Amino acid sequence: ALVRIAPHLAYPMPIVLPTYGHGKKGRLIMQAGMLAYDVFTADRNRGIPDSTRRTPMGSVLGRDEVLQLFPGVKRDGLTGAAVFHDGQMYNPARLVLAFLKSAESRGAVPVNYVQAEQFLLDGDRVRGCRLKDGLSGATFDVRSRITINAAGPWAARELLHHPSLDFSPKPGFSRDLAFVIDRTLSKTYALGCQAKSHDSDALLDRGGRHLFLVPWRGKTLVGVWHRYSKASPDRISVSREELRTFLSEINEAYAGLDLGLEDIRMINTGLILFGSEDNQASSSDHSFAKRSVLVDHKKHGLDGLISLVGARATVARGMGDTTLDLVDRKLASSKNRPKSGKSTSEWEKIHGGTFSDFASLVTDVNRRLPDLSRETATAVAHNYGSAWTDLVDGAPDASYLQPAGQTNVLKAEALHAVRQEMAISLADIVFRRTELGTGGDPGADAIRAAADIAGQEFGWTEEKRDAEIRSVTAVLEQRGPWNMVETNADLPSGE
């Protein structure tokens, strides 16, 4: 669905999954599995006119073909590989912004740096929420007929402020981690390498779950590792000890990588919904959440509040529909009116997604901005889609339509982030509005170019601008905005 409604930001990525043992019989089983997969997902390309965004059928590779593509895979017992496709996001932050802009066009009011303080109660009903402006400190109330608590790993914690509200069982979370390296093993295919750790509730024992080496924006994403966590979402930490363990595991899984800490450019981590703590067999055998958590708190005796904790991005749109359908049913019953009808979100393109095919979109960018390289034009098309003209129209002069430093990010993107996307800091621009720092250090020239533009817009003094640069540089040196500790014993154990 993401590929269909956000074709510039999500696209199919072929994944090679090596298989071992069983010879010709194993190959036949693999082919049967791929065929079954294609049958069950026969409608996957409905509504996708761009052939480059359609998900191909699964296929199999022979042993020699696998070794030609990935010579570092384990050879003992290798019989071939299955090839299937999954959706890849070009820039997750831009995908979030595209959803926000689409919501805004329908009447929603997005806010930034505003936190929920407490629910507004009227007897046995939630009537809204008290909010706090994180910049000024001012509080204000927003009243509503239905309040949706979709605060992810914070959702359950927000409920702890009221004795009648709870999740049962309380959702567990994993601190998932992947990192970016500058090397590219393949420009076309991702690789699944068999690892030591297991999914404890997998139906079939594959001898270990898979770690993936995935091409992404000229770099490679490596992961994902899971660590069951009870720590506060505000205390996410990473230790050098566990990074060394992860590096050892991926180096063992694929010969010749020889990765060290110095090769990591950016660490991506956060909390995702996991199975309950009781279902975690060990530190290496994990039970994953298979479904999102949706709770109507009327069953707790407090109506007007719904909580949603999503399992993963691929089900986000569908869970949004399910949640709003529940809202619709509750409002219809309370007002004695008919339901609004089925949502069209599965088919309606989100902000930036209204173009015929991606190659033509890149050509349009290059035609209007002929001085840009094809690579930079492609990055602009990915990040903004059909809304890329907003950058050009908002640029004060031609200098803003040049890249910042040696990157694929136009200076106009920094300006656009401030004027149109509620960025208030250099970190907002570098990490949460553009792709400048999401893959690692973009270089001092690029950071300073963005800082100069932000400083001019906000009226920063030279001291303030330099402080913003130092703050961003500190995050880049640590390879992420989290607390880096030395050993696993230093990681927060949870409350």
Salt bridges, closest charged atoms under 4 A:
ASP38 OD1 - ARG44 NH2 3.69
ASP43 OD2 - ARG46 NH2 3.62
ASP122 OD2 - ARG127 NE 3.49
ASP141 OD1 - ARG130 NE 2.72
ASP166 OD1 - LYS170 NZ 2.74
ASP176 OD1 - HIS226 ND1 2.84
ASP182 OD1 - LYS219 NZ 2.94
ASP182 OD2 - ARG265 NE 2.94
ASP201 OD2 - LYS290 NZ 3.18
ASP205 OD1 - HIS198 ND1 3.83
GLU242 OE2 - ARG175 NH1 2.64
GLU242 OE1 - ARG227 NH1 3.59
GLU252 OE1 - LYS196 NZ 3.42
ASP263 OD2 - ARG183 NH2 3.56
GLU277 OE2 - LYS230 NZ 3.56
ASP296 OD2 - LYS330 NZ 3.16
ASP303 OD2 - ARG125 NH1 3.08
ASP303 OD1 - LYS330 NZ 2.65
ASP321 OD2 - ARG317 NH1 2.99
ASP325 OD2 - ARG329 NH1 2.65
ASP325 OD1 - LYS339 NZ 3.12
ASP328 OD1 - ARG337 NH1 3.51
GLU346 OE2 - ARG4 NH2 3.13
GLU348 OE2 - ARG106 NH2 2.42
ASP364 OD1 - ARG367 NH1 2.85
ASP393 OD1 - ARG368 NH2 3.14
GLU421 OE2 - ARG94 NH2 2.78
GLU421 OE2 - LYS101 NZ 3.87
GLU421 OE2 - HIS416 NE2 3.38
ASP428 OD1 - ARG432 NH2 2.85
GLU435 OE2 - ARG217 NE 3.89
ASP452 OD1 - ARG465 NH1 3.14
GLU457 OE1 - ARG419 NE 3.02
GLU462 OE2 - ARG465 NH2 3.98
ASP466 OD1 - ARG465 NH2 3.40
GLU468 OE2 - LYS464 NZ 2.83
GLU486 OE1 - ARG240 NH1 3.47
GLU486 OE2 - ARG244 NH2 3.55
GLU495 OE1 - ARG157 NH2 3.77
GLU495 OE2 - ARG235 NH1 2.73
